[in-house]
């Protein structure tokens, strides 16, 4: 009896497991490295980059504040608190033209001296609003100016700072400068204002955007909360009010897609740097792109390694599987195939040894089974023939008593033919034609023996009479139907022989007798000793079953279908 084959469980393939393991082995370190790198980049961005930005911003704010203080200090030397202020007072109050000329020269010299000793200063002059007159200018001034039109930056003690704005110098390029206006308090109604500009080269140094190390924009907010300068007019326009975060020191905030870094000054103005979010996070994005490329490359290499490793394991496994398939298909003569991998070659060698051993065992088993079946067939044959001869002799005795010798002669003649057929060709294959002729003689004998009438019908498909069949397979079945099946004068036995496709021959012996129970059929079909053998039931059927198994192995069928009161059908299915 064949052992049941266990159902194959659903499992993941070796290839998928290798890919998963190698991907995890590559992904986990990458993920940890990425997390650490992210924290480091974030720290660099939030601390070092911001620190650099604030340092540059503080430097710019410091430079601007120093420039304004320098202008403030220089302007004090030109007011009442300095020597020049006293001479200006004398110049405005004296009536002597000669003295005015002398004082004018002294004032001009002192003003030039202050300008010479402070190279960061630019245009300087006194403005008399009463008659809108400019005097003592160190450079030629454009007369179409108005202090009211200048952008206010901040107001200090007795001084107002302006800027950034275009220089009041009449000639050359209109550079951007910061300036201050300080009133000079003289006696009487002669109010005078001192105007001082910074050097036009300082503005570019203060508002240098390259110092931030990235694309940035400068915005300057005055002490009244209005933008007085912006090199990013698309978002921050001059004159636009701007609420400054905090009240002092530095600040950072985010507005939409921009980061704002600012430095408050004690004078009230604020210098602010605007940096786009994508520019501020540019270093992070560069790192992210590099990390993605490195990670993708690592995962690709892992997949490549997984494929190589899978191929290294899969090919030997495929050869092992092929060798097992050959073993399952009973192909024992194929040569051993090695994989050039020590561990798999040991398995292949053991498999080849096992295959050779199985081949030897199968050969021994087949030989033993063949001898065993041959002995069993011959034993059954020797059991059947004496039984048949005994019945036949009884019939001859019965005829000798009841009828004349003519019938005896005919009976003995038929009996001789049957006896020659049954005992003269042991274990041979015969044409179906000869097997049917023997059945015809056997039925003729049985008609003489039984006083009841029974009908035998043969339905043979055309072209099958020359088909080879094992000898002596029909008579035991017909005999079983006569002795144990038919019981009245209306008995009928039908021989139905036909083919199924071009591969199998079907032989059916059908009777309309008493039938058999399921228990009796099961006992007849037993492979071991038939428990009904002593009553004569199933001896011939057991012989037929063993004969076709000996000739055809598992490629044949022997079955019994019977119902009580409806008859029995014995079916043989054998290959051509």
C-alpha positions as CSV (number, residue, x, y, z in Angstrom):
1,X,0.0,0.0,0.0
2,X,1.5,3.4,-1.0
3,X,2.0,5.9,1.7
4,X,0.0,9.2,1.3
5,X,2.1,12.1,0.0
6,X,2.0,15.0,2.5
7,X,0.5,18.2,1.1
8,X,3.1,20.9,0.4
9,X,2.7,23.8,2.8
10,X,2.6,27.3,1.5
11,X,6.1,28.7,2.2
12,X,8.3,31.6,1.0
13,X,10.9,30.8,-1.6
14,X,14.6,30.8,-0.8
15,X,15.1,33.6,-3.3
16,X,12.6,35.9,-1.5
17,X,14.1,35.1,1.9
18,X,17.7,35.9,0.7
19,X,16.5,39.2,-0.8
20,X,14.7,40.1,2.4
21,X,17.6,39.3,4.7
22,X,20.2,41.2,2.6
23,X,17.9,44.1,2.2
24,X,17.4,44.3,5.9
25,X,21.1,43.9,6.5
26,X,21.7,46.9,4.2
27,X,18.7,48.9,5.2
28,X,19.0,48.8,9.0
29,X,22.6,50.2,9.1
30,X,21.6,52.8,6.5
31,X,18.6,53.8,8.5
32,X,20.7,54.2,11.7
33,X,23.4,56.1,9.8
34,X,20.8,58.3,8.2
35,X,19.2,59.1,11.5
36,X,22.5,60.0,13.1
37,X,23.4,62.0,10.0
38,X,20.1,63.8,10.1
39,X,20.6,64.8,13.7
40,X,24.1,66.0,12.9
41,X,22.9,67.9,9.8
42,X,20.0,69.4,11.8
43,X,22.4,70.5,14.5
44,X,24.8,72.0,12.0
45,X,21.9,73.8,10.3
46,X,20.3,75.0,13.5
47,X,23.5,76.0,15.3
48,X,26.5,76.4,13.1
49,X,24.8,77.9,10.1
50,X,22.6,80.1,12.3
51,X,25.6,81.0,14.4
52,X,27.4,82.0,11.2
53,X,24.5,84.0,10.0
54,X,24.1,85.9,13.2
55,X,27.8,86.6,13.4
56,X,27.7,88.0,9.9
57,X,24.6,89.9,10.7
58,X,26.1,91.3,13.9
59,X,29.2,92.3,12.0
60,X,27.1,94.2,9.5
61,X,25.0,95.8,12.2
62,X,28.2,96.7,14.1
63,X,29.7,98.3,11.0
64,X,26.6,100.3,10.3
65,X,26.4,101.4,13.9
66,X,30.1,102.3,13.9
67,X,29.6,104.4,10.8
68,X,26.7,106.2,12.2
69,X,28.5,106.9,15.5
70,X,31.6,108.0,13.6
71,X,29.4,110.5,11.7
72,X,27.9,111.6,14.9
73,X,31.2,112.2,16.6
74,X,32.6,114.0,13.6
75,X,29.6,116.2,13.4
76,X,30.1,117.3,17.1
77,X,33.4,118.9,16.1
78,X,31.5,121.1,13.6
79,X,28.9,122.3,16.1
80,X,28.8,124.8,19.0
81,X,30.6,122.3,21.1
82,X,33.7,122.5,18.9
83,X,36.0,125.3,17.7
84,X,34.3,125.4,14.3
85,X,30.9,126.2,15.8
86,X,32.3,129.3,17.5
87,X,33.8,130.5,14.3
88,X,30.5,129.9,12.5
89,X,28.8,132.1,15.1
90,X,31.3,134.9,14.6
91,X,30.9,134.5,10.9
92,X,27.2,135.0,11.1
93,X,27.3,137.9,13.5
94,X,30.2,140.0,12.2
95,X,29.6,142.8,9.8
96,X,33.2,143.1,8.5
97,X,33.5,141.6,5.1
98,X,37.2,141.1,5.7
99,X,36.6,139.3,8.9
100,X,33.8,137.2,7.3
101,X,36.2,136.2,4.5
102,X,38.9,135.2,7.0
103,X,36.4,133.2,9.2
104,X,35.0,131.6,6.0
105,X,38.5,130.3,5.1
106,X,39.1,129.0,8.7
107,X,35.7,127.2,8.7
108,X,36.4,125.6,5.3
109,X,39.8,124.5,6.4
110,X,38.5,123.0,9.6
111,X,35.7,121.2,7.8
112,X,38.3,119.9,5.3
113,X,40.5,118.8,8.1
114,X,37.7,116.9,9.8
115,X,36.9,115.2,6.4
116,X,40.6,114.4,5.9
117,X,41.1,112.9,9.3
118,X,37.9,110.8,8.8
119,X,38.2,109.0,5.5
120,X,34.9,107.3,6.0
121,X,33.0,110.6,5.7
122,X,31.8,112.0,2.4
123,X,29.8,115.1,1.6
124,X,29.6,117.7,4.4
125,X,28.0,121.2,4.4
126,X,26.0,123.7,6.4
127,X,22.5,124.4,5.4
128,X,20.7,127.7,6.1
129,X,17.0,127.1,5.7
130,X,16.1,130.8,6.1
131,X,17.4,131.5,2.6
132,X,17.9,127.9,1.5
133,X,21.6,128.4,1.2
134,X,24.4,125.8,1.3
135,X,27.7,126.9,2.6
136,X,31.2,125.5,3.3
137,X,30.5,122.3,1.3
138,X,33.5,120.1,0.8
139,X,32.1,118.7,-2.4
140,X,29.7,120.1,-4.9
141,X,26.2,119.5,-3.7
142,X,23.0,119.1,-5.8
143,X,20.9,122.0,-4.8
144,X,17.6,120.2,-5.5
145,X,17.6,118.4,-2.2
146,X,15.2,118.4,0.8
147,X,15.8,116.9,4.2
148,X,12.1,116.0,4.4
149,X,12.5,113.7,1.4
150,X,15.3,111.7,2.8
151,X,14.3,108.3,4.3
152,X,14.6,108.5,8.1
153,X,16.6,105.7,9.8
154,X,16.6,106.8,13.4
155,X,16.7,109.8,15.7
156,X,19.3,110.3,18.4
157,X,20.1,113.2,20.8
158,X,19.9,116.3,18.7
159,X,20.6,114.3,15.6
160,X,18.6,112.5,12.9
161,X,20.1,109.7,10.8
162,X,18.9,109.1,7.3
163,X,19.4,106.4,4.7
164,X,20.0,104.6,2.7
165,X,19.6,107.1,0.0
166,X,21.5,108.5,-3.0
167,X,24.4,110.8,-2.2
168,X,23.8,114.6,-2.5
169,X,27.0,114.9,-4.5
170,X,26.1,116.5,-7.8
171,X,28.5,114.7,-10.1
172,X,29.4,111.0,-10.7
173,X,27.3,108.0,-10.1
174,X,24.6,108.3,-7.5
175,X,26.0,106.0,-4.8
176,X,23.9,104.9,-1.8
177,X,24.9,106.4,1.5
178,X,23.8,107.0,5.1
179,X,23.7,110.6,6.4
180,X,22.8,112.6,9.5
181,X,21.4,116.1,10.0
182,X,22.3,117.9,13.2
183,X,21.0,121.4,14.1
184,X,23.6,123.9,15.0
185,X,22.0,126.1,17.7
186,X,23.3,129.7,17.1
187,X,22.1,132.9,18.7
188,X,19.3,134.9,17.2
189,X,17.2,133.6,14.3
190,X,20.1,132.2,12.4
191,X,19.2,128.4,12.6
192,X,21.7,126.3,10.8
193,X,21.8,122.5,10.0
194,X,24.9,120.4,9.6
195,X,24.7,117.7,7.0
196,X,27.2,114.8,7.0
197,X,27.4,111.8,4.6
198,X,29.3,108.6,5.0
199,X,31.8,107.5,2.3
200,X,29.8,106.0,-0.6
201,X,32.1,102.9,-0.5
202,X,31.0,101.9,3.0
203,X,27.4,101.0,2.1
204,X,28.5,98.1,-0.2
205,X,30.7,96.8,2.6
206,X,27.9,97.0,5.2
207,X,25.3,95.5,3.0
208,X,27.6,92.8,1.4
209,X,25.4,89.7,0.9
210,X,28.4,87.5,0.2
211,X,29.3,87.4,3.8
212,X,26.4,85.1,4.6
213,X,27.7,82.2,2.5
214,X,24.4,81.7,0.7
215,X,21.8,83.6,-1.3
216,X,20.4,86.3,1.0
217,X,18.6,89.6,1.0
218,X,19.1,92.6,3.3
219,X,16.2,94.6,4.7
220,X,16.7,97.7,6.9
221,X,13.8,98.8,9.2
222,X,13.8,102.2,10.8
223,X,12.9,103.1,14.4
224,X,9.3,103.7,13.3
225,X,8.8,100.2,12.0
226,X,9.0,101.0,8.3
227,X,11.2,99.4,5.7
228,X,13.7,102.0,4.4
229,X,15.9,99.6,2.4
230,X,15.3,96.3,0.7
231,X,17.1,94.4,-2.0
232,X,14.1,92.0,-2.1
233,X,11.4,94.3,-3.3
234,X,9.2,91.5,-4.6
235,X,8.3,90.6,-1.0
236,X,9.6,93.5,1.2
237,X,9.0,96.9,-0.4
238,X,10.5,100.2,0.8
239,X,7.9,102.1,2.9
240,X,6.1,98.9,3.9
241,X,5.4,98.7,7.6
242,X,7.0,95.7,9.3
243,X,6.4,94.4,12.8
244,X,9.8,93.6,14.3
245,X,9.9,90.5,16.5
246,X,11.1,91.2,20.0
247,X,12.4,94.4,21.5
248,X,16.1,93.9,21.5
249,X,19.0,91.7,20.5
250,X,18.8,89.1,17.8
251,X,15.7,87.2,16.5
252,X,14.7,84.5,14.1
253,X,11.4,83.7,12.7
254,X,9.8,82.0,9.6
255,X,7.3,83.6,7.3
256,X,6.1,81.2,4.7
257,X,9.0,79.9,2.6
258,X,11.5,82.4,4.1
259,X,13.6,82.5,7.2
260,X,14.2,86.0,8.8
261,X,17.3,86.7,10.9
262,X,17.4,90.1,12.5
263,X,19.6,92.3,14.8
264,X,18.0,95.1,16.8
265,X,20.1,98.2,17.4
266,X,19.9,100.4,20.5
267,X,19.3,103.4,18.2
268,X,16.0,101.8,17.1
269,X,16.7,100.6,13.6
270,X,16.9,96.8,12.7
271,X,19.0,95.1,10.2
272,X,17.4,91.9,8.9
273,X,18.5,89.1,6.5
274,X,15.9,87.2,4.4
275,X,16.9,83.7,3.3
276,X,14.7,81.4,1.2
277,X,13.9,78.1,3.0
278,X,15.3,76.1,0.1
279,X,18.5,78.1,0.2
280,X,18.7,77.8,4.0
281,X,18.2,74.0,3.8
282,X,20.3,73.7,0.7
283,X,23.1,71.8,2.7
284,X,20.5,69.5,4.1
285,X,19.1,68.8,0.7
286,X,22.5,68.1,-0.7
287,X,23.1,65.7,2.1
288,X,19.7,64.1,1.5
289,X,20.4,63.6,-2.2
290,X,23.8,62.1,-1.4
291,X,22.2,59.9,1.2
292,X,19.5,58.7,-1.2
293,X,22.1,58.0,-3.9
294,X,24.3,56.1,-1.4
295,X,21.3,54.3,0.1
296,X,19.9,53.3,-3.3
297,X,23.4,52.2,-4.4
298,X,23.7,50.1,-1.3
299,X,20.3,48.5,-1.7
300,X,21.1,47.8,-5.4
301,X,24.4,46.2,-4.4
302,X,22.5,44.2,-1.8
303,X,20.0,43.0,-4.4
304,X,22.9,42.1,-6.7
305,X,24.5,40.2,-3.9
306,X,21.2,38.5,-3.1
307,X,20.8,37.5,-6.8
308,X,24.4,36.2,-7.0
309,X,24.0,34.3,-3.7
310,X,20.6,32.9,-4.8
311,X,22.1,31.8,-8.1
312,X,25.0,30.2,-6.2
313,X,22.5,28.2,-4.1
314,X,19.7,27.8,-6.6
315,X,21.7,26.0,-9.3
316,X,23.0,23.3,-7.0
317,X,19.5,23.0,-5.5
318,X,18.1,22.7,-9.0
319,X,20.5,19.9,-9.8
320,X,19.6,18.2,-6.5
321,X,15.9,18.6,-7.3
322,X,16.5,17.2,-10.9
323,X,18.3,14.2,-9.4
324,X,15.3,13.6,-7.0
325,X,12.9,14.0,-9.9
326,X,14.8,11.3,-11.8
327,X,14.7,9.1,-8.8
328,X,10.9,9.7,-8.5
329,X,10.5,8.8,-12.2
330,X,12.5,5.6,-11.7
331,X,15.3,6.8,-14.0
332,X,18.2,5.2,-12.3
333,X,20.7,5.2,-15.1
334,X,21.4,8.9,-15.4
335,X,25.0,9.9,-14.5
336,X,25.8,11.8,-11.4
337,X,26.1,15.6,-11.9
338,X,28.3,17.6,-9.6
339,X,27.9,21.3,-8.6
340,X,31.5,22.2,-7.8
341,X,30.3,23.2,-4.3
342,X,31.6,20.8,-1.7
343,X,28.5,20.7,0.5
344,X,26.2,20.1,-2.4
345,X,28.5,17.6,-4.1
346,X,28.4,15.5,-0.9
347,X,24.6,15.5,-1.1
348,X,24.7,14.6,-4.8
349,X,27.1,11.7,-4.1
350,X,24.9,10.4,-1.3
351,X,21.9,10.8,-3.5
352,X,23.6,8.8,-6.3
353,X,24.5,6.1,-3.8
354,X,20.9,6.0,-2.5
355,X,19.7,5.8,-6.1
356,X,22.0,2.9,-6.9
357,X,20.8,1.1,-3.7
358,X,17.2,1.7,-4.5
359,X,17.7,0.4,-8.1
360,X,19.2,-2.8,-6.7
361,X,16.4,-3.1,-4.2
362,X,13.7,-2.6,-6.8
363,X,15.3,-5.1,-9.0
364,X,15.4,-7.7,-6.2
365,X,11.7,-6.9,-5.3
366,X,10.6,-7.1,-8.9
367,X,12.3,-10.5,-9.3
368,X,10.8,-11.8,-6.1
369,X,7.4,-10.5,-7.0
370,X,7.5,-12.1,-10.5
371,X,8.5,-15.4,-9.0
372,X,5.9,-15.2,-6.3
373,X,3.1,-14.3,-8.8
374,X,4.1,-17.0,-11.2
375,X,4.0,-19.6,-8.4
376,X,0.6,-18.3,-7.2
377,X,-0.8,-18.5,-10.7
378,X,0.5,-22.0,-11.2
379,X,-0.8,-23.0,-7.8
380,X,-4.3,-21.6,-8.6
381,X,-4.1,-23.3,-12.0
382,X,-3.5,-26.6,-10.3
383,X,-6.3,-26.0,-7.9
384,X,-8.8,-25.2,-10.7
385,X,-8.0,-27.9,-13.2
386,X,-8.6,-30.9,-10.8
387,X,-11.8,-29.3,-9.8
388,X,-12.9,-28.9,-13.4
389,X,-11.8,-32.5,-14.3
390,X,-13.8,-33.9,-11.3
391,X,-16.9,-32.1,-12.4
392,X,-16.5,-33.3,-16.0
393,X,-16.1,-36.9,-15.0
394,X,-19.2,-36.7,-12.9
395,X,-21.0,-35.5,-16.0
396,X,-19.7,-38.4,-18.0
397,X,-20.9,-40.8,-15.4
398,X,-24.3,-39.2,-15.4
399,X,-24.6,-39.4,-19.2
400,X,-23.5,-43.1,-19.1
401,X,-26.5,-43.9,-16.9
402,X,-29.1,-41.7,-18.6
403,X,-28.3,-41.7,-22.3
404,X,-26.8,-43.6,-25.2
405,X,-23.1,-43.8,-26.1
406,X,-23.4,-41.4,-29.1
407,X,-23.7,-38.4,-26.9
408,X,-20.9,-39.6,-24.7
409,X,-18.6,-39.7,-27.7
410,X,-19.5,-36.1,-28.6
411,X,-19.2,-35.0,-25.0
412,X,-15.8,-36.6,-24.6
413,X,-14.6,-35.0,-27.8
414,X,-15.5,-31.5,-26.6
415,X,-14.0,-32.3,-23.2
416,X,-10.7,-33.3,-24.8
417,X,-10.4,-30.0,-26.6
418,X,-11.1,-28.0,-23.4
419,X,-8.7,-30.1,-21.4
420,X,-6.0,-29.5,-24.1
421,X,-6.6,-25.8,-24.1
422,X,-6.7,-25.4,-20.3
423,X,-3.6,-27.6,-19.6
424,X,-1.6,-27.4,-22.7
425,X,-0.5,-23.7,-22.8
426,X,0.7,-22.7,-19.4
427,X,1.1,-19.0,-18.9
428,X,0.9,-18.0,-22.6
429,X,-0.8,-15.1,-24.4
430,X,-3.4,-16.2,-26.9
431,X,-5.7,-14.4,-29.5
432,X,-9.1,-13.5,-28.2
433,X,-10.5,-15.8,-31.0
434,X,-9.0,-18.9,-29.3
435,X,-10.3,-17.8,-25.8
436,X,-13.8,-17.5,-27.2
437,X,-13.6,-20.9,-29.0
438,X,-12.6,-22.4,-25.6
439,X,-15.6,-20.7,-24.0
440,X,-17.9,-22.1,-26.7
441,X,-16.7,-25.7,-26.0
442,X,-17.0,-25.1,-22.3
443,X,-20.6,-23.9,-22.7
444,X,-21.4,-26.9,-24.8
445,X,-20.2,-29.2,-22.0
446,X,-22.2,-27.3,-19.5
447,X,-25.4,-27.5,-21.6
448,X,-25.0,-31.3,-21.5
449,X,-24.5,-31.4,-17.8
450,X,-27.3,-29.1,-16.7
451,X,-30.9,-30.2,-17.4
452,X,-32.0,-26.5,-17.2
453,X,-31.7,-24.2,-20.2
454,X,-29.6,-21.0,-20.1
455,X,-28.7,-18.5,-22.8
456,X,-25.2,-17.3,-23.6
457,X,-24.9,-14.1,-25.8
458,X,-21.6,-12.8,-27.1
459,X,-21.3,-9.1,-28.2
460,X,-17.8,-8.7,-29.7
461,X,-16.7,-5.4,-31.2
462,X,-15.5,-5.8,-34.8
463,X,-11.8,-6.1,-35.3
464,X,-11.0,-7.4,-31.8
465,X,-10.8,-11.2,-32.4
466,X,-7.1,-11.1,-33.1
467,X,-6.3,-9.1,-30.0
468,X,-3.9,-10.9,-27.6
469,X,-5.2,-11.7,-24.1
470,X,-3.9,-14.0,-21.2
471,X,-5.0,-17.5,-21.6
472,X,-7.9,-18.9,-19.5
473,X,-9.4,-15.7,-18.1
474,X,-13.0,-16.0,-19.5
475,X,-13.8,-19.6,-18.4
476,X,-13.4,-19.0,-14.7
477,X,-15.7,-16.0,-14.8
478,X,-18.4,-17.9,-16.9
479,X,-18.0,-20.9,-14.6
480,X,-18.5,-18.8,-11.5
481,X,-21.7,-17.3,-13.1
482,X,-23.1,-20.8,-13.9
483,X,-22.3,-22.5,-10.6
484,X,-23.0,-19.6,-8.2
485,X,-25.2,-17.2,-10.2
486,X,-27.9,-18.8,-12.4
487,X,-30.7,-20.6,-10.7
488,X,-33.7,-20.9,-13.1
489,X,-34.4,-21.8,-16.7
490,X,-34.3,-18.1,-17.8
491,X,-30.6,-17.7,-17.0
492,X,-28.6,-15.6,-19.3
493,X,-24.9,-14.8,-19.6
494,X,-23.7,-12.0,-21.8
495,X,-20.1,-11.5,-23.0
496,X,-19.6,-7.8,-23.9
497,X,-16.1,-7.1,-25.3
498,X,-15.2,-3.7,-26.7
499,X,-12.4,-1.2,-26.6
500,X,-12.0,2.2,-24.9
501,X,-10.1,4.6,-27.2
502,X,-7.1,2.9,-28.6
503,X,-5.5,1.9,-25.4
504,X,-7.7,-0.5,-23.4
505,X,-9.8,-3.6,-24.0
506,X,-13.0,-4.0,-21.8
507,X,-14.3,-7.5,-21.1
508,X,-17.7,-7.7,-19.3
509,X,-19.3,-11.0,-18.2
510,X,-22.9,-10.2,-17.2
511,X,-25.4,-12.7,-15.7
512,X,-29.0,-12.2,-14.4
513,X,-28.6,-14.6,-11.5
514,X,-29.1,-14.3,-7.8
515,X,-26.3,-11.7,-7.3
516,X,-23.8,-11.2,-4.5
517,X,-23.8,-9.2,-1.3
518,X,-21.3,-6.4,-0.8
519,X,-19.6,-8.5,1.9
520,X,-19.2,-11.5,-0.5
521,X,-17.7,-9.2,-3.2
522,X,-15.3,-7.7,-0.6
523,X,-14.2,-11.2,0.4
524,X,-13.7,-12.3,-3.2
525,X,-11.6,-9.1,-3.9
526,X,-9.2,-9.7,-1.0
527,X,-5.6,-10.0,-2.0
528,X,-5.0,-12.5,0.8
529,X,-6.6,-15.9,1.0
530,X,-10.3,-15.7,0.0
531,X,-12.5,-16.8,3.0
532,X,-15.1,-18.2,0.5
533,X,-12.6,-20.4,-1.3
534,X,-13.9,-23.5,0.6
535,X,-17.4,-23.1,-0.9
536,X,-15.9,-22.7,-4.4
537,X,-17.0,-19.1,-4.7
538,X,-14.2,-16.8,-6.1
539,X,-11.5,-19.4,-6.8
540,X,-11.6,-18.8,-10.5
541,X,-12.1,-15.0,-10.0
542,X,-9.0,-14.8,-7.8
543,X,-7.1,-16.6,-10.5
544,X,-8.2,-14.2,-13.2
545,X,-7.3,-11.2,-11.0
546,X,-3.8,-12.5,-10.3
547,X,-3.2,-13.4,-13.9
548,X,-3.9,-9.9,-15.3
549,X,-1.9,-8.4,-12.4
550,X,1.0,-10.6,-13.3
551,X,0.9,-9.5,-16.9
552,X,-0.1,-5.9,-16.7
553,X,0.8,-4.8,-13.1
554,X,-1.1,-1.6,-12.1
555,X,-2.2,-0.8,-15.7
556,X,-5.3,-3.1,-15.5
557,X,-8.6,-3.2,-13.7
558,X,-10.7,-6.1,-12.2
559,X,-14.0,-5.2,-10.7
560,X,-17.3,-6.9,-9.6
561,X,-20.6,-5.1,-9.5
562,X,-23.6,-7.1,-8.2
563,X,-27.0,-6.7,-6.6
564,X,-29.1,-9.3,-4.9
565,X,-31.8,-10.5,-7.3
566,X,-30.4,-8.5,-10.2
567,X,-27.3,-10.4,-11.2
568,X,-23.6,-9.8,-11.3
569,X,-21.2,-8.0,-13.7
570,X,-17.5,-8.9,-13.8
571,X,-15.4,-6.3,-15.6
572,X,-11.8,-6.6,-16.9
573,X,-9.9,-3.6,-18.3
574,X,-6.5,-4.5,-19.8
575,X,-4.2,-2.6,-22.2
576,X,-3.8,-3.6,-25.8
